[in-house]
Amino acid sequence: MKYVLHMDLYSDFLISSPNVVSATLVSEVLNKSYSHDSFTRMLAQSELDAKTYWKYIKPSIRQLQSTNGIISVDDTIENKPHSEENELISWHWDHTQERSVKGINIVTFTYTNPDLETPVKLPVAFELVRKDSFQTKIVKKDGKIEEKTSRCASVSKNELLCHRLNALVFKNFIPFRTVVFDTWYSSAENIRYIVEVLQKQVVCAVKSNRMITFDIQKPTKEQKWQTVSDANMEPHREYKVRLKGIPFDLLLVKKVYHNLNGSVGIQYLIATDTTLAASQVSEDYKFRWSSEDLHRSLKQNTALEKMPAKLENSQAGHIFRARVAQ
């Protein structure tokens, strides 16, 4: 691997200077012992892959891993509002702002051992969403019919989810029992893949319009289906149900939140392990925030959004080094 020393120096620099970063600044901090061009070439080399990242994170994972481990999956957007659009920098839906924003979409897989007195959160893998294709849609604007061309990903985030979890199980041999994620990843296909192929459990949130039935003992033709929001359920109690598209029983828990502003929030959680109590389902789902915490740390402490690189490889290289620094 080329530029090994440069990469380590760059990661150390990101930790010490989380507010601003450039190849020139790195060189100056090192009293120009290394030219800024050498750091530019380091970042622009062929993109560092998941196999290389695993070599960095493997020793730490092996120290804290457990068969009771939990992997949280979530994504964040590295905002790049003024950068030129390319495969990495594109428009992505940001659920926190309820609108599309321009930036780099990063999917993070966070490992936690809940048996430790103080659980440690480690980013065991990450994926960059690449919008490497184009699609054309017919839209109506100001009363006129127009064609609109936009970027799209040939590999979806759901496909990235299954591909990376497969590698963590069958290539990296990481022991864990449960995968947790929010509604974005809670498709029937993802849940079935994790349970049937990977032989792992799932705890996730589902949207209120998902179809369920409580008639799990009745023949298929006699089962009555309804949306989750229409179901008559007591809060914080587990119910055994079937979810449309999934051929095995699940637990459904309705959680009710009373916010400080007086409003009431409702969340529906699904668990594939039907032996769990409602309280355990809720406790497992709390680990979903592990990835949120790492995303916040990544942006605040490693200058994730501060690198003005224009080349895709350089942008990807900066993200890789920021993750190693984390």
Secondary structure by P-SEA (a helix, b strand, c coil): ccaaaaaaaaaaaaaaccccccaaaaaaaacccccaaaaaaaaacccccaaaaaaaaaaaaaacccccbbbbbbccccccccccccccbbbbbccccccccbbbbbbbbbbbcccccbbbbbccbbbbbbccbbbbbbbbcccbbbbbbbbbbcccaaaaaaaaaaaacccccccccbbbbccccccaaaaaaaaccccccccccccccbbbbcccccccccbbbbccccccccccbbbbbbcccccbbbbbbbbbbbccccbbbbbbbbbccccccaaaaaaaacccaaaaaaaaaaaccccccccccccaaaaaaaaaaaaaac
